[in-house]
Amino acid sequence: MPYSLKHARITFTGKLASLTRKEAYQIVRDAGGEPTLGVSRQTSILVVGMEGWPLLPDGMVSRKLRRAEELMQQGHPIQIISESTFLELVGRKERQSFLRKTYPAEEVCKLLKISGETLRRWEQFSLVRPREGLYDFQDLVSLRTLGELVNRGISPANIAKSLQALASVLPGTDRPLAQLKIVVENPKALLFNLGESLIAPNGQLMINFDTKSKSEGKVISLGSKNLTETEWFEYGQAYEDDESYTEAEDAYRKAIARSPHFPEAYFNLGNVLRMTGRAEAAQELYRMAIAQDPAMACAWYNLADIQQQRGQLKEAVASLQSALGACATYADAHFNLALCYEQLGQKPEADRHWSAYVKLDPFSEWAKVAKRHLLPESG
């Protein structure tokens, strides 16, 4: 098995079927790895939850997944693995039973409040495909979605026709009812919500003018409670961990409204805005966090990362030096600083930081990268 969790930085995306995020994080720590929230150049492994490959259950393409693929294309040694592979790596194969066909038809009908005749009819249209009469968690998601569509007046025949057409447009979406958010335009036409756009079964893309998450109600309902800034901050962390970025942003803003001096909230809000493509606004929030707490090394580091991506290398160097001033043992800051110095043509300075990185993190895949950079250039 080419994967190792020891000294690795592990990020999760999508909903895990067999574990809670808290359980997964503890497993990573027990294996000698480090669980992280975001995907960065220093990410070693991205684990994709089994409830939404290649799309998340809410229909949004995972930003973490897209970011990992971008970094891989740039040559960064990030590995993307499934939840099932992760369970094998950590020796928790018994948990894979959560991913297998485990529900008999009778239990499915009871859980979803549908008749056996209805279930058999949906199977005849190939809208759900049990194995040996048993259903897994994605089958349950599919069946629940089917029930919602039928209640809106969509016939199973029209649903099947749309899904068959979709299969040629989105290859790899083997169970779209479990993986896509479906928009009912009329009883004979279905659109599939990909977040910022809608796709018709014939492949035509359209702008989605209603991108607000249906789960916003969770935050709105919480707003009626007299929550403290700390409680809002914790809600924000939970939403961010679940990649519910609209809700996370709302919670962090409420935390800041209750306590304007809250550098951690500014920092986390910056991370959320960056994940949703608002890098410029994220920069300003990192600066606000730093203004309140100049020793917040992670804010300096994330600010530098944006600057580096934008080609602002001298600014990135200054920010990374500030990060190291706040925390001299910040290995990732040494790594990125070495990259910046190399791009600026300052190899002696780059080598100094490559060496510092190897001393601080000698066993990871990234240490191998640093060691390669330290090799003399061949003539």
ChimeraX attribute file (.defattr): number of C-alpha atoms within 10 A of each C-alpha:
attribute: neighborCount
match mode: 1-to-1
recipient: residues
	/A:1	6
	/A:2	5
	/A:3	13
	/A:4	17
	/A:5	21
	/A:6	15
	/A:7	19
	/A:8	23
	/A:9	24
	/A:10	25
	/A:11	24
	/A:12	28
	/A:13	25
	/A:14	27
	/A:15	19
	/A:16	22
	/A:17	19
	/A:18	21
	/A:19	17
	/A:20	10
	/A:21	17
	/A:22	9
	/A:23	10
	/A:24	20
	/A:25	19
	/A:26	14
	/A:27	20
	/A:28	21
	/A:29	17
	/A:30	13
	/A:31	16
	/A:32	15
	/A:33	20
	/A:34	20
	/A:35	21
	/A:36	15
	/A:37	18
	/A:38	21
	/A:39	24
	/A:40	18
	/A:41	19
	/A:42	20
	/A:43	24
	/A:44	26
	/A:45	23
	/A:46	24
	/A:47	21
	/A:48	27
	/A:49	22
	/A:50	21
	/A:51	21
	/A:52	26
	/A:53	21
	/A:54	23
	/A:55	22
	/A:56	24
	/A:57	22
	/A:58	21
	/A:59	20
	/A:60	22
	/A:61	20
	/A:62	20
	/A:63	18
	/A:64	22
	/A:65	21
	/A:66	12
	/A:67	16
	/A:68	25
	/A:69	16
	/A:70	12
	/A:71	18
	/A:72	15
	/A:73	11
	/A:74	10
	/A:75	10
	/A:76	19
	/A:77	18
	/A:78	23
	/A:79	16
	/A:80	18
	/A:81	15
	/A:82	16
	/A:83	25
	/A:84	21
	/A:85	18
	/A:86	22
	/A:87	18
	/A:88	14
	/A:89	16
	/A:90	15
	/A:91	11
	/A:92	14
	/A:93	14
	/A:94	10
	/A:95	15
	/A:96	16
	/A:97	12
	/A:98	16
	/A:99	18
	/A:100	14
	/A:101	17
	/A:102	16
	/A:103	18
	/A:104	15
	/A:105	17
	/A:106	14
	/A:107	13
	/A:108	20
	/A:109	18
	/A:110	11
	/A:111	12
	/A:112	13
	/A:113	11
	/A:114	15
	/A:115	13
	/A:116	13
	/A:117	10
	/A:118	12
	/A:119	17
	/A:120	13
	/A:121	13
	/A:122	18
	/A:123	14
	/A:124	14
	/A:125	15
	/A:126	15
	/A:127	24
	/A:128	23
	/A:129	17
	/A:130	17
	/A:131	12
	/A:132	8
	/A:133	12
	/A:134	17
	/A:135	21
	/A:136	19
	/A:137	18
	/A:138	23
	/A:139	21
	/A:140	19
	/A:141	18
	/A:142	20
	/A:143	22
	/A:144	17
	/A:145	17
	/A:146	21
	/A:147	17
	/A:148	12
	/A:149	19
	/A:150	13
	/A:151	10
	/A:152	12
	/A:153	12
	/A:154	19
	/A:155	14
	/A:156	20
	/A:157	14
	/A:158	15
	/A:159	21
	/A:160	17
	/A:161	16
	/A:162	19
	/A:163	21
	/A:164	14
	/A:165	14
	/A:166	21
	/A:167	17
	/A:168	13
	/A:169	16
	/A:170	14
	/A:171	9
	/A:172	12
	/A:173	19
	/A:174	14
	/A:175	19
	/A:176	24
	/A:177	25
	/A:178	28
	/A:179	24
	/A:180	26
	/A:181	21
	/A:182	20
	/A:183	15
	/A:184	15
	/A:185	9
	/A:186	11
	/A:187	14
	/A:188	14
	/A:189	15
	/A:190	22
	/A:191	24
	/A:192	23
	/A:193	22
	/A:194	21
	/A:195	19
	/A:196	14
	/A:197	16
	/A:198	20
	/A:199	21
	/A:200	18
	/A:201	20
	/A:202	13
	/A:203	15
	/A:204	10
	/A:205	14
	/A:206	13
	/A:207	13
	/A:208	14
	/A:209	10
	/A:210	10
	/A:211	13
	/A:212	11
	/A:213	14
	/A:214	8
	/A:215	12
	/A:216	14
	/A:217	11
	/A:218	10
	/A:219	18
	/A:220	13
	/A:221	9
	/A:222	13
	/A:223	14
	/A:224	8
	/A:225	8
	/A:226	9
	/A:227	14
	/A:228	13
	/A:229	21
	/A:230	16
	/A:231	15
	/A:232	25
	/A:233	26
	/A:234	17
	/A:235	20
	/A:236	29
	/A:237	23
	/A:238	16
	/A:239	19
	/A:240	24
	/A:241	18
	/A:242	17
	/A:243	24
	/A:244	18
	/A:245	21
	/A:246	19
	/A:247	23
	/A:248	28
	/A:249	23
	/A:250	20
	/A:251	29
	/A:252	30
	/A:253	20
	/A:254	21
	/A:255	25
	/A:256	20
	/A:257	12
	/A:258	15
	/A:259	14
	/A:260	14
	/A:261	15
	/A:262	20
	/A:263	23
	/A:264	19
	/A:265	28
	/A:266	26
	/A:267	26
	/A:268	23
	/A:269	29
	/A:270	29
	/A:271	25
	/A:272	24
	/A:273	20
	/A:274	17
	/A:275	19
	/A:276	13
	/A:277	11
	/A:278	13
	/A:279	19
	/A:280	14
	/A:281	14
	/A:282	25
	/A:283	24
	/A:284	15
	/A:285	23
	/A:286	27
	/A:287	19
	/A:288	19
	/A:289	26
	/A:290	21
	/A:291	12
	/A:292	16
	/A:293	15
	/A:294	17
	/A:295	17
	/A:296	20
	/A:297	23
	/A:298	21
	/A:299	30
	/A:300	27
	/A:301	25
	/A:302	24
	/A:303	27
	/A:304	30
	/A:305	24
	/A:306	17
	/A:307	20
	/A:308	19
	/A:309	10
	/A:310	11
	/A:311	13
	/A:312	14
	/A:313	20
	/A:314	15
	/A:315	15
	/A:316	25
	/A:317	24
	/A:318	14
	/A:319	23
	/A:320	29
	/A:321	20
	/A:322	21
	/A:323	27
	/A:324	22
	/A:325	14
	/A:326	16
	/A:327	15
	/A:328	14
	/A:329	16
	/A:330	20
	/A:331	20
	/A:332	20
	/A:333	28
	/A:334	25
	/A:335	24
	/A:336	24
	/A:337	30
	/A:338	27
	/A:339	24
	/A:340	25
	/A:341	20
	/A:342	16
	/A:343	13
	/A:344	14
	/A:345	11
	/A:346	13
	/A:347	17
	/A:348	13
	/A:349	16
	/A:350	25
	/A:351	20
	/A:352	15
	/A:353	23
	/A:354	25
	/A:355	20
	/A:356	20
	/A:357	25
	/A:358	20
	/A:359	13
	/A:360	14
	/A:361	19
	/A:362	16
	/A:363	13
	/A:364	19
	/A:365	19
	/A:366	24
	/A:367	19
	/A:368	14
	/A:369	15
	/A:370	24
	/A:371	15
	/A:372	12
	/A:373	18
	/A:374	17
	/A:375	9
	/A:376	7
	/A:377	7
	/A:378	4
	/A:379	3
